[in-house]
Amino acid sequence: MNNECIEHTYFIIDFDSTFVTVEALDELSHIALSTHPQKEKITKEVAAITTAGMEGSIDFPTSLTKRLSLFHPQPKHIIELVAFLQTHITPSVLRNKQFFSTFADRIYIISGGFSEYIIPITSAFDIPESHVLANRFLTNKKGDITGIDLSNPLSQKNGKATAVKQLALKGEICVIGDGITDYQIKEQGQAQRFFAFTENVARKGVVAKADTVINNFDELLHLLHLPRSQSYPKSKMHVLLLENISQEAVDRFEMEGFTVETNKAALSEDELLKKIEDISILGIRSKTEITEKVLKKATKLLAIGAFCIGTNQIDLKAASKSGVVVFNAPYSNTRSVVELVMGEIIMLARKATDKSAKMHDGVWDKSSDGSFEVRGKNLGIVGYGNIGSQLSVVAESMGMHVYFYDVADKLVIGNAIRCASLEELLHVSHVVTVHVDGSKTNKHLFGKKEFDAMMQGSLFINLSRGHVVDIDALVMAITQKRVVGAAIDVFPQEPKSNKDPFVSPLQHLPNVILTPHIGGSTEEAQKNIGEFVSKKLIQFINTGNTILSVNFPELALPPQGKMHRLIHIHDNIPGVLANINNVLTKHAINILGQYLKTGEDIGYVITDVDVSYSDEALEGLKKIPGTIRVRALY
């Protein structure tokens, strides 16, 4: 449907729980009974009658008269209600205000409620008073409400269908509403299509009778190809969040209007293949592997959020080739990991966990043998990134001497000493802690050779990745007392969920702390990660911004304003930008701003244009050789 064919289409839109988020008459009862001693009891009765009427278990005239018999509204209450409703307009109605204003002559608002409080709301959308089909109150000379106009068809049985019939509209009639009385307009032959509107409330009986179920007005306007505030309805974009990702992220996505599904556990490749086709945004942590096979099937996938530091569980090259942007949380859990490392260093140095276990068994083992302070000891940090460098500062404040080794050239913080090799670091460190990334090149970074090179009686900590350490070699080092204490938070094979068993050769060894991958598992860290990654994903979906992406060329974009933004992702080959501009020129599209950045494999072009352009122009952009994905944003 376009602007031409809308001339032959009329929209009959319910007011309560559709145009506004609430049932206005219920809210009026709250206002009118604000000082009544039985307010709670009566307003509950009113709400129950409203629900019964909406679901069709009682007829509308009965519903209306029963409710009004329970309270007696007056003009001052109407004024209060209007003020309340002005702040409770349905969000998708509000953001598509331009549509309502532009096509007001084709839009009718219908309600079993009262025009006295509806017209002040709908007039702000340029809808004529004559297009509000609703009941009216009767008043006396003083202006007091004395009853309702029973001659109005909307106070009678099948009133909505009768009111629409009396309009004698010539053309297709679409009804949008949440109640059975809205459906009855179509049922009785006065409309061709019924859309069940579920943004505010979903009634099973009504949904079951609908031609189409819509979550909001964005979906309706997208479905009918009409002007709208969003290029694509977010409610039709599905977000899948795995591995118990923070509620902070869930809340942010839902506030933006996305449809969100969560799962506390990781998914296998086969499980992902079954779900991924309908997913637009995928959120994972460290246990879910995103393979090329998964990405090839993820035809709707726009972005992946790694709600953790590492991204080695994602095939980044395949993601780029698929036009899927990836974000992670490189800083959000740093402090939590550092605090756990420092705590474990102290607990291992004092053999506290072994002594605690004995106490629980009734054994009093008060002894200083093998226990020492961390002050004055040498801490060797393998990997001097965000975590390693912050750990360096905290350890120094505890009186430790810090040494570090990193394959990259890193700025030294405080009094830390850089070691030229891993072997040099192992020779001088009383405590060795590992903070490297999860790349395949780091597999078995610590094996028999490295443990043999460590100081006799040293401590070993790994909170990086499980495959970094040869577990059998570590067990041997502990058994031979080369290593007299270890804290391991990550393992080569980890359970997918809390319900699965954990087995490791490290179990039951002396002075060994085993934790279930909780280095970043604090409420603060998970909240920060949930907030940071979800904001990055939402920003990308809304604006195309790729700052801090781990696989896309980084573009920081200006505010979009009233322009449309065309996004073109393509293979990094010569001539694509020229081809893009040729298409835009061919279709007489005015360019207001253009931004290009390329990476190793892909190019990323953002073009801000005037709002008037054809679908043929978008199809032309999609046909350019090397194109991976084209998206229009507004």
Buried (B, 14 or more C-beta within 10 A) or exposed (E): BEEEEBEEBBBBBBBBBBBBBBBBBBBBBBBBBEEEEEBEEBBEBBBEBBBBBBBBEBBBBEBBEBBBEBBEBBBEBBBBBBEBBEEBBBBBBBBBBEBBEBBBEBBBBBBBBBBBBBBBBBEEBBBEEEBBBBBBBEBEEEEEBEEBEEEBBBBBEBBBBBBBBEBEBEEBBBBBBBBBBBBBBBBBEBBBBBBBBBBBBEBEBBBEBBBEBBBBBBBBBBBBEBBBBBEBBBBBBBBBBBBBBBEBBBBBBEEBBBBBEBBEBBBEEEBBBEBBEBBBBBBBBBBBBBBEBBBEBBEEBBBBBBBBBBBBBBBBEBBBBBBBBBBBBBBBBBBBBBBBBBEBBEBBBBBBBBBEEEEEEEEEEEEEEBEEEBEEBBBBBBBBBBBBBBBBEBBBEBEBBBBBBBEEEBEEBEEBBBBEEBEBBBBEBBBBBBBBBBEEEBBBBBBBEBBEBBBEEBBBBBBBBBBBBBBEBBBBBBEEEBBBBBBBBBBBEBBBEEEEEEEBEBEEBBBBBBBEBBBBBBEEBBBBBBBBBBBBBBBBBBBBBBEBBBBBBEBEBEEBEEBBBBBBBBBBEEEBBEBBBEBBEEBEBEBBBBBBBBBEBBBBBBBBBEEEBEEEBBEBBEEBEBBBBBBBBB
